[in-house]
């Protein structure tokens, strides 16, 4: 049997059968509780120890002092590998992972988030 003869039944079955994939953009899936995506920083809990910055394997986090006992985080989402190491190393729970994973942008500067 030639190649077109073997492919034709498979093509007809997939044409009239139920799709194997989900309709992602139209049907959003609920992410599990342990899913690691965009970081959230709580500046009122931060003590400025910079352990998250030191433990980040991709150097995506920078903690900046903005006042007396006040800090902000600069997160480079284009560098982040979403490993969650910064969240685990934060002693004061100032960093959290959210299930928000739709972070694509055309401009790289939009991926630099100051929190």
C-alpha positions in Angstrom: 0.0 0.0 0.0 1.4 3.4 -0.9 2.0 6.2 1.6 -1.1 8.2 0.7 -3.3 5.1 1.1 -2.1 4.7 4.7 -2.5 8.3 5.7 -6.0 8.9 4.2 -7.9 6.8 6.9 -6.0 8.5 9.7 -6.7 11.9 8.2 -10.4 11.2 7.9 -10.6 9.8 11.5 -8.9 12.9 12.9 -11.1 15.2 10.7 -14.4 13.9 12.1 -13.3 12.8 15.5 -13.1 14.6 18.9 -10.1 16.9 19.2 -7.3 15.8 21.4 -6.4 19.2 22.6 -8.1 21.8 24.8 -9.5 25.1 23.5 -6.9 27.1 25.5 -7.5 30.7 24.6 -11.2 30.3 25.0 -11.3 27.8 27.8 -8.9 28.6 30.6 -7.6 25.8 32.7 -7.3 26.2 36.4 -3.7 25.9 37.5 -2.7 23.7 40.5 -2.0 25.3 43.8 1.7 24.5 43.5 2.1 26.1 40.1 5.0 28.6 40.0 4.5 31.7 37.7 4.6 35.4 38.2 6.2 36.7 41.5 4.4 38.9 43.9 6.4 41.0 46.4 5.1 42.3 49.7 7.3 45.3 50.6 5.9 45.7 54.1 7.2 42.2 55.0 10.7 42.6 53.5 13.6 43.2 55.9 16.2 43.7 53.1 18.3 40.6 53.8 18.6 40.0 50.0 18.6 36.2 50.4 16.2 35.9 47.5 18.6 37.9 45.4 21.6 35.8 46.4 19.7 32.5 45.8 18.3 33.3 42.4 20.1 31.2 39.9 19.3 33.5 37.0 20.0 36.8 38.8 16.4 38.0 38.0 15.7 39.7 41.3 17.2 42.9 42.7 16.2 44.3 46.1 16.6 48.1 46.3 16.4 50.2 49.4 14.0 53.1 48.9 13.9 54.5 52.5 14.4 53.7 56.1 13.4 50.0 56.4 11.6 50.2 53.1 12.5 48.1 50.1 11.3 47.4 46.6 12.0 44.5 44.3 12.9 44.7 40.6 12.1 41.5 38.9 13.2 40.7 35.4 10.6 38.3 34.1 12.6 37.7 31.0 15.4 36.2 33.1 13.4 34.4 35.6 13.2 30.6 35.2 10.3 30.3 37.7 12.1 27.8 39.9 10.7 29.3 43.2 14.0 29.3 44.9 13.5 32.9 46.0 10.2 32.2 47.5 11.6 29.3 49.5 14.6 31.3 50.7 12.6 34.3 51.9 12.4 34.1 55.7 9.6 36.7 56.1 7.4 35.4 53.2 7.7 38.6 51.3 7.7 36.7 47.9 4.9 34.5 46.6 4.3 32.8 43.3 1.0 33.3 41.5 -0.7 31.2 38.9 -0.6 34.0 36.4 1.5 32.6 33.5 0.4 34.7 30.5 3.4 37.1 30.6 4.4 37.4 27.0 5.3 40.8 25.7 6.8 42.3 22.5 8.9 44.8 24.3 11.5 43.5 26.7 11.3 46.5 28.9 7.7 45.5 29.8 9.1 42.4 31.4 11.1 44.4 34.0 8.7 44.8 36.9 9.3 47.1 39.8 7.2 46.0 42.8 
